[in-house]
Amino acid sequence: MLYSTMILTGTGFSSQILGFLYRICLSRLIGAENMGLFQLLMPVYSVLLSISAVGLTVAVSRLSAEYYALENPKAAGQLMRQCVVLFLTLFGTLAAITIFLYDPISVFLLGDARTQTGLLLLLPCILLTGIENLHKYFFYGIGDVRPPALVELAEQVIRMGAVILLLLLFLPQSSENTVALIVLGMILCEIFSTFTLVSLYRRRRRGAGGAGEPVPAPLLRRKVAAVAVPIGLTSLLGNLMGSVNAVMIPQRLVRAGMEVSEAMSAFGVLFGMALPMAVLPTAFIGAFSIILIPKLTESLTLGRTKEIQSMVSRTLLGTAALAMPAMTFLFILGPAVGDFLFHHPAVGDYLPVLAPGVLINCFRAILGSMLNGLGRENISAASGLVSELFHLAFTWVGTGMPGVGLYGFLYGYCFSGLLGSVWNGIALCKETGMRPRFPMWLLSPGLAALFSGLCTNFLFRAALRGGLSGIVSALVSLLPGVLFYCVALSAQGVSLRRLLRMRE
């Protein structure tokens, strides 16, 4: 489990670094307003994937783990074929609707007709991404994380190269064509990753042979639906709420007194610059979630209750031990780093509020993933729906108020994440029969992060007073801050070596 998590964490962090550099290049090549237009398309991309693929990918991961635990690879192959057919059916329906209604979707739902060409080009990108993800999550389910990890890293490099090359070759263009060029680059990288993963899957299936017994098709469909429907609905509702937020925010900012171009630029700064920077240190959350779901399913299938409790405890401690110092450093040093990377002063304004929000939502995500792994997708879905509705209401009220603006979205992000975390945490403790161990899970990492944050802030301010630039001061104070954190954590009896072994 640790080996797989480390591989995915390293890959995820590398991909996020590359994606972060990619966003910096994009922001400088196309500007904040075009970044805002591109961000308007991303919720549509997420919603269509949520309906057609997200639930099926989790079903592939969970049920592949179950069938391999029962030594039935034949059923796992049958599962994959069934999920691919279901995905193609759902995607075909959605693509036909989008092609027929692309004009009103762009004008009335997204609020900007310049997204039309990019919207149509998203369809082949979604088709390729869905097929790729089904095969990727098969590998995650059976515990072989290296092929999808390497493909994901190569995909990120190809995407960066393709998009930047297209922009350099064809700019200047209209805003609509600029966004279309970005989506075209995304399609090129998806062709590579889809072809590679399908080929690797077929090779793996040939090596596995035909051992095991087939599962009756009606039973298999019911099992897939039991996992995919609540997961898909959760993802869909979350992305719909996010889409409404994304479309609503520029319009509410205009209502609060901003010019249209100013509102779109502010939207692009938050969602295209500040938010990606804030989530950059949390690459391990995706790795934890990907590994945990099939591992918990395997342990549940084999009746290993103590193993489940150990995994839950160590994962929560690991999440706190990694996320708390990362967000502390982001809170203190983020504004200086953001100003250096993006040359936009507004990036630093959002980071002190984003940092606690990202920390809280890390716990919300990991707790939800553990519930999914234990087969309680319905609880995770309910908490996600209520939290997103709360966030949407907060955004609606806050962003339309003069003087509040985008901070309405940020405060809602924090409070909705807290609501979802508490809900999921209570449900997880009931499901596993565990008592909360807050001193171990939260208090010790929190105190260590507070101590290191105070020391880092002192060193950072001292370096600034000494005449060093903001970015140099941040780099000079970061390493001592990390050392202070490790010492403070060890002084409280939390062994990093024991934590990394992921066992009691």
TAZI-V11969 format. One record per residue. N is the residue number from 0. RES is the residue in one small letter. OMEGA is omega in whole degrees, 0 to 359 (NA if undefined). Layout:
n->N res->RES omega->OMEGA
n->N res->RES omega->OMEGA
This chain:
n->0 res->m omega->180
n->1 res->l omega->180
n->2 res->y omega->180
n->3 res->s omega->180
n->4 res->t omega->180
n->5 res->m omega->178
n->6 res->i omega->182
n->7 res->l omega->177
n->8 res->t omega->178
n->9 res->g omega->178
n->10 res->t omega->180
n->11 res->g omega->180
n->12 res->f omega->178
n->13 res->s omega->178
n->14 res->s omega->179
n->15 res->q omega->176
n->16 res->i omega->179
n->17 res->l omega->178
n->18 res->g omega->178
n->19 res->f omega->177
n->20 res->l omega->178
n->21 res->y omega->179
n->22 res->r omega->177
n->23 res->i omega->179
n->24 res->c omega->179
n->25 res->l omega->183
n->26 res->s omega->181
n->27 res->r omega->180
n->28 res->l omega->188
n->29 res->i omega->177
n->30 res->g omega->185
n->31 res->a omega->183
n->32 res->e omega->178
n->33 res->n omega->173
n->34 res->m omega->178
n->35 res->g omega->177
n->36 res->l omega->178
n->37 res->f omega->179
n->38 res->q omega->176
n->39 res->l omega->180
n->40 res->l omega->186
n->41 res->m omega->175
n->42 res->p omega->177
n->43 res->v omega->177
n->44 res->y omega->182
n->45 res->s omega->181
n->46 res->v omega->180
n->47 res->l omega->176
n->48 res->l omega->180
n->49 res->s omega->182
n->50 res->i omega->191
n->51 res->s omega->193
n->52 res->a omega->192
n->53 res->v omega->179
n->54 res->g omega->180
n->55 res->l omega->179
n->56 res->t omega->178
n->57 res->v omega->177
n->58 res->a omega->177
n->59 res->v omega->181
n->60 res->s omega->184
n->61 res->r omega->185
n->62 res->l omega->173
n->63 res->s omega->177
n->64 res->a omega->180
n->65 res->e omega->184
n->66 res->y omega->177
n->67 res->y omega->175
n->68 res->a omega->178
n->69 res->l omega->178
n->70 res->e omega->181
n->71 res->n omega->180
n->72 res->p omega->178
n->73 res->k omega->179
n->74 res->a omega->178
n->75 res->a omega->176
n->76 res->g omega->176
n->77 res->q omega->178
n->78 res->l omega->182
n->79 res->m omega->179
n->80 res->r omega->179
n->81 res->q omega->183
n->82 res->c omega->177
n->83 res->v omega->178
n->84 res->v omega->179
n->85 res->l omega->179
n->86 res->f omega->181
n->87 res->l omega->178
n->88 res->t omega->180
n->89 res->l omega->181
n->90 res->f omega->180
n->91 res->g omega->179
n->92 res->t omega->181
n->93 res->l omega->180
n->94 res->a omega->180
n->95 res->a omega->179
n->96 res->i omega->182
n->97 res->t omega->179
n->98 res->i omega->181
n->99 res->f omega->188
n->100 res->l omega->187
n->101 res->y omega->181
n->102 res->d omega->177
n->103 res->p omega->177
n->104 res->i omega->181
n->105 res->s omega->188
n->106 res->v omega->190
n->107 res->f omega->181
n->108 res->l omega->180
n->109 res->l omega->175
n->110 res->g omega->180
n->111 res->d omega->183
n->112 res->a omega->182
n->113 res->r omega->179
n->114 res->t omega->189
n->115 res->q omega->182
n->116 res->t omega->178
n->117 res->g omega->179
n->118 res->l omega->179
n->119 res->l omega->179
n->120 res->l omega->177
n->121 res->l omega->187
n->122 res->l omega->176
n->123 res->p omega->177
n->124 res->c omega->179
n->125 res->i omega->178
n->126 res->l omega->181
n->127 res->l omega->181
n->128 res->t omega->180
n->129 res->g omega->179
n->130 res->i omega->178
n->131 res->e omega->185
n->132 res->n omega->176
n->133 res->l omega->180
n->134 res->h omega->177
n->135 res->k omega->183
n->136 res->y omega->169
n->137 res->f omega->179
n->138 res->f omega->177
n->139 res->y omega->182
n->140 res->g omega->182
n->141 res->i omega->174
n->142 res->g omega->179
n->143 res->d omega->189
n->144 res->v omega->186
n->145 res->r omega->180
n->146 res->p omega->180
n->147 res->p omega->180
n->148 res->a omega->180
n->149 res->l omega->179
n->150 res->v omega->180
n->151 res->e omega->179
n->152 res->l omega->178
n->153 res->a omega->179
n->154 res->e omega->181
n->155 res->q omega->179
n->156 res->v omega->180
n->157 res->i omega->179
n->158 res->r omega->179
n->159 res->m omega->183
n->160 res->g omega->183
n->161 res->a omega->183
n->162 res->v omega->182
n->163 res->i omega->179
n->164 res->l omega->178
n->165 res->l omega->180
n->166 res->l omega->180
n->167 res->l omega->182
n->168 res->l omega->192
n->169 res->f omega->175
n->170 res->l omega->2
n->171 res->p omega->177
n->172 res->q omega->172
n->173 res->s omega->180
n->174 res->s omega->181
n->175 res->e omega->180
n->176 res->n omega->178
n->177 res->t omega->178
n->178 res->v omega->179
n->179 res->a omega->178
n->180 res->l omega->179
n->181 res->i omega->180
n->182 res->v omega->178
n->183 res->l omega->176
n->184 res->g omega->177
n->185 res->m omega->179
n->186 res->i omega->182
n->187 res->l omega->181
n->188 res->c omega->179
n->189 res->e omega->176
n->190 res->i omega->179
n->191 res->f omega->187
n->192 res->s omega->180
n->193 res->t omega->179
n->194 res->f omega->183
n->195 res->t omega->184
n->196 res->l omega->177
n->197 res->v omega->179
n->198 res->s omega->179
n->199 res->l omega->179
n->200 res->y omega->181
n->201 res->r omega->177
n->202 res->r omega->180
n->203 res->r omega->180
n->204 res->r omega->177
n->205 res->r omega->179
n->206 res->g omega->182
n->207 res->a omega->181
n->208 res->g omega->184
n->209 res->g omega->182
n->210 res->a omega->177
n->211 res->g omega->181
n->212 res->e omega->177
n->213 res->p omega->178
n->214 res->v omega->176
n->215 res->p omega->186
n->216 res->a omega->178
n->217 res->p omega->178
n->218 res->l omega->180
n->219 res->l omega->179
n->220 res->r omega->178
n->221 res->r omega->179
n->222 res->k omega->177
n->223 res->v omega->181
n->224 res->a omega->181
n->225 res->a omega->178
n->226 res->v omega->191
n->227 res->a omega->186
n->228 res->v omega->179
n->229 res->p omega->178
n->230 res->i omega->180
n->231 res->g omega->179
n->232 res->l omega->177
n->233 res->t omega->180
n->234 res->s omega->180
n->235 res->l omega->181
n->236 res->l omega->178
n->237 res->g omega->180
n->238 res->n omega->175
n->239 res->l omega->177
n->240 res->m omega->177
n->241 res->g omega->178
n->242 res->s omega->178
n->243 res->v omega->176
n->244 res->n omega->185
n->245 res->a omega->180
n->246 res->v omega->185
n->247 res->m omega->189
n->248 res->i omega->180
n->249 res->p omega->180
n->250 res->q omega->178
n->251 res->r omega->177
n->252 res->l omega->176
n->253 res->v omega->179
n->254 res->r omega->180
n->255 res->a omega->174
n->256 res->g omega->180
n->257 res->m omega->168
n->258 res->e omega->183
n->259 res->v omega->181
n->260 res->s omega->179
n->261 res->e omega->179
n->262 res->a omega->180
n->263 res->m omega->178
n->264 res->s omega->178
n->265 res->a omega->177
n->266 res->f omega->179
n->267 res->g omega->179
n->268 res->v omega->182
n->269 res->l omega->187
n->270 res->f omega->181
n->271 res->g omega->183
n->272 res->m omega->188
n->273 res->a omega->183
n->274 res->l omega->176
n->275 res->p omega->178
n->276 res->m omega->182
n->277 res->a omega->182
n->278 res->v omega->182
n->279 res->l omega->182
n->280 res->p omega->186
n->281 res->t omega->181
n->282 res->a omega->182
n->283 res->f omega->181
n->284 res->i omega->178
n->285 res->g omega->179
n->286 res->a omega->177
n->287 res->f omega->184
n->288 res->s omega->182
n->289 res->i omega->182
n->290 res->i omega->186
n->291 res->l omega->187
n->292 res->i omega->179
n->293 res->p omega->180
n->294 res->k omega->177
n->295 res->l omega->177
n->296 res->t omega->178
n->297 res->e omega->180
n->298 res->s omega->178
n->299 res->l omega->179
n->300 res->t omega->183
n->301 res->l omega->175
n->302 res->g omega->183
n->303 res->r omega->185
n->304 res->t omega->181
n->305 res->k omega->178
n->306 res->e omega->177
n->307 res->i omega->180
n->308 res->q omega->179
n->309 res->s omega->179
n->310 res->m omega->180
n->311 res->v omega->182
n->312 res->s omega->182
n->313 res->r omega->180
n->314 res->t omega->179
n->315 res->l omega->177
n->316 res->l omega->179
n->317 res->g omega->178
n->318 res->t omega->180
n->319 res->a omega->184
n->320 res->a omega->179
n->321 res->l omega->186
n->322 res->a omega->185
n->323 res->m omega->177
n->324 res->p omega->180
n->325 res->a omega->181
n->326 res->m omega->175
n->327 res->t omega->178
n->328 res->f omega->178
n->329 res->l omega->179
n->330 res->f omega->185
n->331 res->i omega->189
n->332 res->l omega->185
n->333 res->g omega->180
n->334 res->p omega->179
n->335 res->a omega->180
n->336 res->v omega->180
n->337 res->g omega->179
n->338 res->d omega->180
n->339 res->f omega->186
n->340 res->l omega->189
n->341 res->f omega->183
n->342 res->h omega->179
n->343 res->h omega->187
n->344 res->p omega->183
n->345 res->a omega->180
n->346 res->v omega->181
n->347 res->g omega->180
n->348 res->d omega->184
n->349 res->y omega->189
n->350 res->l omega->179
n->351 res->p omega->176
n->352 res->v omega->179
n->353 res->l omega->185
n->354 res->a omega->177
n->355 res->p omega->178
n->356 res->g omega->179
n->357 res->v omega->179
n->358 res->l omega->181
n->359 res->i omega->182
n->360 res->n omega->170
n->361 res->c omega->179
n->362 res->f omega->178
n->363 res->r omega->182
n->364 res->a omega->185
n->365 res->i omega->177
n->366 res->l omega->177
n->367 res->g omega->179
n->368 res->s omega->180
n->369 res->m omega->175
n->370 res->l omega->178
n->371 res->n omega->180
n->372 res->g omega->180
n->373 res->l omega->177
n->374 res->g omega->180
n->375 res->r omega->180
n->376 res->e omega->182
n->377 res->n omega->178
n->378 res->i omega->178
n->379 res->s omega->180
n->380 res->a omega->181
n->381 res->a omega->180
n->382 res->s omega->178
n->383 res->g omega->180
n->384 res->l omega->182
n->385 res->v omega->180
n->386 res->s omega->181
n->387 res->e omega->176
n->388 res->l omega->177
n->389 res->f omega->179
n->390 res->h omega->180
n->391 res->l omega->179
n->392 res->a omega->179
n->393 res->f omega->180
n->394 res->t omega->181
n->395 res->w omega->182
n->396 res->v omega->189
n->397 res->g omega->185
n->398 res->t omega->178
n->399 res->g omega->182
n->400 res->m omega->176
n->401 res->p omega->180
n->402 res->g omega->179
n->403 res->v omega->174
n->404 res->g omega->185
n->405 res->l omega->178
n->406 res->y omega->173
n->407 res->g omega->175
n->408 res->f omega->184
n->409 res->l omega->178
n->410 res->y omega->176
n->411 res->g omega->177
n->412 res->y omega->180
n->413 res->c omega->186
n->414 res->f omega->177
n->415 res->s omega->176
n->416 res->g omega->177
n->417 res->l omega->178
n->418 res->l omega->180
n->419 res->g omega->180
n->420 res->s omega->180
n->421 res->v omega->180
n->422 res->w omega->182
n->423 res->n omega->181
n->424 res->g omega->178
n->425 res->i omega->180
n->426 res->a omega->181
n->427 res->l omega->179
n->428 res->c omega->178
n->429 res->k omega->183
n->430 res->e omega->184
n->431 res->t omega->183
n->432 res->g omega->182
n->433 res->m omega->170
n->434 res->r omega->178
n->435 res->p omega->179
n->436 res->r omega->187
n->437 res->f omega->178
n->438 res->p omega->180
n->439 res->m omega->187
n->440 res->w omega->190
n->441 res->l omega->190
n->442 res->l omega->183
n->443 res->s omega->176
n->444 res->p omega->180
n->445 res->g omega->179
n->446 res->l omega->178
n->447 res->a omega->178
n->448 res->a omega->178
n->449 res->l omega->179
n->450 res->f omega->181
n->451 res->s omega->178
n->452 res->g omega->178
n->453 res->l omega->179
n->454 res->c omega->180
n->455 res->t omega->180
n->456 res->n omega->178
n->457 res->f omega->180
n->458 res->l omega->180
n->459 res->f omega->179
n->460 res->r omega->178
n->461 res->a omega->179
n->462 res->a omega->177
n->463 res->l omega->179
n->464 res->r omega->179
n->465 res->g omega->175
n->466 res->g omega->179
n->467 res->l omega->178
n->468 res->s omega->183
n->469 res->g omega->183
n->470 res->i omega->178
n->471 res->v omega->178
n->472 res->s omega->179
n->473 res->a omega->181
n->474 res->l omega->181
n->475 res->v omega->185
n->476 res->s omega->185
n->477 res->l omega->183
n->478 res->l omega->175
n->479 res->p omega->178
n->480 res->g omega->178
n->481 res->v omega->179
n->482 res->l omega->177
n->483 res->f omega->180
n->484 res->y omega->181
n->485 res->c omega->179
n->486 res->v omega->181
n->487 res->a omega->179
n->488 res->l omega->179
n->489 res->s omega->181
n->490 res->a omega->179
n->491 res->q omega->176
n->492 res->g omega->177
n->493 res->v omega->183
n->494 res->s omega->178
n->495 res->l omega->179
n->496 res->r omega->179
n->497 res->r omega->178
n->498 res->l omega->182
n->499 res->l omega->175
n->500 res->r omega->174
n->501 res->m omega->177
n->502 res->r omega->181
n->503 res->e omega->NA
